[in-house]
Amino acid sequence: MFLGLDLSSAAFWSAFGSILLANVVLSGDNAVVIAMAARTLKPEQRSKAIFFGSAAAIVMRILLTIVAIRLLTLPFLKIAGAGLLAYIGVDLLMGEGDGDGEGTEVNGMFNAIRTILVADLVMSLDNVLAVAAAAQGNLPLLTLGLLVSIPLIVFGASLLTKVMERFPIIITIGAALLGFLAGEMLLTDPAVAQYLGEVSETTVKAAGVAGAVLVVALGNWLQRRNNH
């Protein structure tokens, strides 16, 4: 027994594997944000930002999972989250190419970690429900599963930062992903269903596409304006 967990039980390993798989699969978008937030830092600061940002985000996700069911029933929470997510997408797109300044590594690292935490908080509102369901109410199991996920998410983000250096278009794709998630989040808020009725899946996806286009267009426009 470890922390009340029966490590020899098939049920334990089944639930543990489910948590690990759900967290890794659902954290793909989070890895994109981590990579985008850290890409402008110098290499020695980048690895620290990715590790500490990912670790802090996992700890925050554990706390969020405990109260997620209640949080997601609050009206207007997802609407606020959608606006915040869209803002992060535009801000990250505007920041492309801004990482050449000297003497800003520490502030840049803390800003990157802050961005990672805020984005992970917003995007995890839905994700944590799947992870919590896999844990079947077992908090030690949930915590263990999420903590073991840290190196997997860190590896994914580290790999993405290297790919972004070679293929900058991925940064635009990442910003579009945030816009898409923001659009979907906006129309799945309980307040929307309360005032407008049930929204169809097609409409939700269309809102996601509109959000992706809006974030990319606005981010590129602001970036061009700042460069002139």
PLY file of the C-alpha trace (Angstrom):
ply
format ascii 1.0
element vertex 228
property float x
property float y
property float z
element edge 227
property int vertex1
property int vertex2
end_header
0.00 0.00 0.00
1.21 3.51 -0.86
-0.81 6.54 0.32
-3.77 4.24 0.67
-3.35 2.92 -2.88
-3.21 -0.79 -3.67
-0.37 -0.88 -6.21
-0.91 -4.59 -6.86
-4.52 -4.08 -7.88
-5.51 -4.31 -11.54
-8.21 -1.69 -10.88
-5.52 0.74 -9.67
-3.39 0.35 -12.80
-6.42 0.59 -15.04
-7.56 3.84 -13.41
-3.98 5.15 -13.29
-3.52 4.46 -17.00
-6.81 6.16 -17.79
-5.78 9.29 -15.89
-2.40 9.36 -17.60
-3.88 8.87 -21.05
-6.67 11.40 -20.56
-4.30 14.02 -19.21
-1.72 13.59 -21.99
-4.31 13.56 -24.78
-6.21 16.53 -23.38
-3.02 18.48 -22.70
-2.01 18.74 -26.34
-3.36 22.29 -26.55
-1.68 23.17 -23.26
1.67 22.00 -24.62
1.19 24.34 -27.57
0.65 27.31 -25.24
3.65 26.37 -23.10
5.83 26.15 -26.19
4.54 29.46 -27.59
5.01 31.27 -24.29
8.60 30.02 -23.91
9.77 30.28 -27.51
11.15 33.86 -27.26
13.30 33.13 -24.22
16.99 32.29 -24.37
17.63 28.50 -24.29
18.79 28.40 -20.65
15.68 30.29 -19.52
13.35 28.43 -21.88
13.88 25.02 -20.25
13.26 26.49 -16.79
10.08 28.24 -17.91
8.76 25.04 -19.52
9.52 22.91 -16.45
8.27 25.28 -13.74
5.32 26.41 -15.82
4.26 22.82 -16.51
4.77 21.71 -12.90
2.85 24.67 -11.49
0.09 24.12 -14.04
-0.28 20.45 -13.00
-0.50 21.40 -9.31
-3.10 24.03 -10.18
-4.99 21.47 -12.23
-5.15 19.10 -9.23
-6.72 21.86 -7.14
-9.03 22.82 -9.97
-10.19 19.22 -10.43
-11.41 19.10 -6.83
-13.83 21.96 -7.43
-14.32 21.64 -11.21
-17.85 20.29 -11.16
-19.08 23.28 -9.17
-17.01 25.76 -11.16
-18.36 24.65 -14.52
-21.96 25.23 -13.44
-21.31 28.90 -12.72
-22.77 31.11 -15.47
-20.46 33.51 -17.34
-17.29 31.74 -16.13
-16.62 30.20 -19.53
-17.48 33.47 -21.26
-14.82 35.24 -19.21
-12.43 32.38 -19.90
-13.08 32.60 -23.64
-12.20 36.29 -23.65
-9.02 35.61 -21.68
-8.01 32.75 -23.97
-8.52 34.88 -27.08
-6.43 37.64 -25.51
-3.59 35.20 -24.80
-3.70 33.93 -28.38
-3.44 37.46 -29.80
-0.74 38.42 -27.32
1.40 35.36 -28.13
1.04 36.01 -31.85
2.04 39.65 -31.39
5.10 38.55 -29.41
6.57 36.65 -32.37
10.14 37.86 -32.89
10.30 39.91 -29.68
12.79 37.68 -27.84
16.07 39.36 -28.89
16.37 41.88 -26.09
19.29 41.58 -23.67
18.88 41.58 -19.91
15.22 40.59 -19.97
15.53 36.85 -19.48
14.30 36.72 -15.87
11.30 38.98 -16.39
10.60 37.15 -19.63
10.69 33.81 -17.86
8.24 34.92 -15.18
5.96 36.39 -17.83
6.10 33.10 -19.74
5.24 31.11 -16.59
2.36 33.48 -15.85
1.01 33.04 -19.37
1.31 29.26 -19.09
-0.58 29.23 -15.79
-3.40 31.50 -16.95
-3.88 29.64 -20.24
-3.74 26.24 -18.55
-6.30 27.37 -15.97
-8.73 28.47 -18.65
-8.26 25.48 -20.96
-8.39 22.94 -18.12
-11.94 23.79 -17.09
-13.30 21.07 -19.38
-10.29 18.76 -19.36
-10.23 18.18 -15.62
-13.68 16.60 -15.68
-12.43 13.71 -17.81
-9.41 13.24 -15.54
-11.59 13.40 -12.42
-13.95 10.80 -13.90
-11.01 8.49 -14.60
-9.87 8.83 -10.96
-13.33 7.80 -9.73
-13.09 10.15 -6.75
-9.73 8.80 -5.56
-7.73 11.97 -4.79
-4.33 10.28 -4.10
-4.68 8.38 -7.39
-5.63 11.59 -9.21
-2.65 13.45 -7.75
-0.22 10.65 -8.59
-1.50 10.39 -12.15
-1.22 14.12 -12.82
2.25 14.39 -11.27
3.57 11.54 -13.42
2.20 13.42 -16.44
4.56 16.37 -15.88
7.60 14.96 -17.76
5.38 13.93 -20.69
3.92 17.44 -21.04
7.34 19.05 -20.55
8.79 16.84 -23.29
5.95 17.73 -25.64
6.39 21.47 -25.03
10.18 21.26 -25.39
9.83 19.44 -28.70
7.32 22.00 -29.96
9.62 24.95 -29.19
12.32 23.38 -31.37
9.84 22.74 -34.18
8.55 26.34 -33.94
12.04 27.66 -34.51
12.19 25.83 -37.85
8.55 26.26 -38.85
7.13 29.61 -37.60
3.75 28.81 -39.17
3.13 26.56 -36.16
2.95 29.69 -33.99
0.03 30.93 -36.10
-1.58 27.48 -35.88
-1.18 27.59 -32.08
-2.83 31.01 -31.88
-5.65 29.72 -34.11
-6.10 26.77 -31.73
-6.53 29.14 -28.79
-9.05 31.16 -30.78
-10.93 27.98 -31.68
-11.07 26.88 -28.04
-12.24 30.37 -27.03
-15.07 30.31 -29.58
-16.23 26.90 -28.40
-15.95 27.87 -24.75
-18.05 30.98 -25.33
-21.07 29.06 -26.60
-20.87 26.25 -24.04
-21.26 28.56 -21.06
-24.38 27.76 -18.97
-25.55 31.37 -19.35
-25.75 30.96 -23.13
-27.98 27.89 -22.81
-30.08 29.71 -20.24
-30.75 32.75 -22.41
-30.52 31.35 -25.95
-31.46 27.72 -25.44
-29.39 24.65 -26.30
-26.71 25.41 -28.88
-26.07 22.77 -31.55
-22.68 21.12 -31.96
-22.42 22.57 -35.48
-22.93 26.08 -34.15
-20.33 25.53 -31.43
-17.78 24.35 -34.02
-18.63 27.33 -36.25
-17.99 29.65 -33.30
-14.65 27.93 -32.81
-13.67 28.54 -36.44
-14.77 32.17 -36.16
-12.70 32.55 -33.00
-9.63 31.08 -34.70
-9.95 33.45 -37.66
-10.52 36.45 -35.39
-7.51 35.76 -33.15
-5.12 35.18 -36.06
-6.38 38.21 -38.01
-6.25 40.52 -35.00
-2.86 39.24 -33.84
-1.29 39.66 -37.29
-2.80 43.12 -37.73
-1.50 44.32 -34.35
1.91 42.79 -35.06
2.19 44.62 -38.40
1.06 47.86 -36.79
3.68 47.57 -34.04
6.42 46.85 -36.57
5.77 50.06 -38.50
0 1
1 2
2 3
3 4
4 5
5 6
6 7
7 8
8 9
9 10
10 11
11 12
12 13
13 14
14 15
15 16
16 17
17 18
18 19
19 20
20 21
21 22
22 23
23 24
24 25
25 26
26 27
27 28
28 29
29 30
30 31
31 32
32 33
33 34
34 35
35 36
36 37
37 38
38 39
39 40
40 41
41 42
42 43
43 44
44 45
45 46
46 47
47 48
48 49
49 50
50 51
51 52
52 53
53 54
54 55
55 56
56 57
57 58
58 59
59 60
60 61
61 62
62 63
63 64
64 65
65 66
66 67
67 68
68 69
69 70
70 71
71 72
72 73
73 74
74 75
75 76
76 77
77 78
78 79
79 80
80 81
81 82
82 83
83 84
84 85
85 86
86 87
87 88
88 89
89 90
90 91
91 92
92 93
93 94
94 95
95 96
96 97
97 98
98 99
99 100
100 101
101 102
102 103
103 104
104 105
105 106
106 107
107 108
108 109
109 110
110 111
111 112
112 113
113 114
114 115
115 116
116 117
117 118
118 119
119 120
120 121
121 122
122 123
123 124
124 125
125 126
126 127
127 128
128 129
129 130
130 131
131 132
132 133
133 134
134 135
135 136
136 137
137 138
138 139
139 140
140 141
141 142
142 143
143 144
144 145
145 146
146 147
147 148
148 149
149 150
150 151
151 152
152 153
153 154
154 155
155 156
156 157
157 158
158 159
159 160
160 161
161 162
162 163
163 164
164 165
165 166
166 167
167 168
168 169
169 170
170 171
171 172
172 173
173 174
174 175
175 176
176 177
177 178
178 179
179 180
180 181
181 182
182 183
183 184
184 185
185 186
186 187
187 188
188 189
189 190
190 191
191 192
192 193
193 194
194 195
195 196
196 197
197 198
198 199
199 200
200 201
201 202
202 203
203 204
204 205
205 206
206 207
207 208
208 209
209 210
210 211
211 212
212 213
213 214
214 215
215 216
216 217
217 218
218 219
219 220
220 221
221 222
222 223
223 224
224 225
225 226
226 227
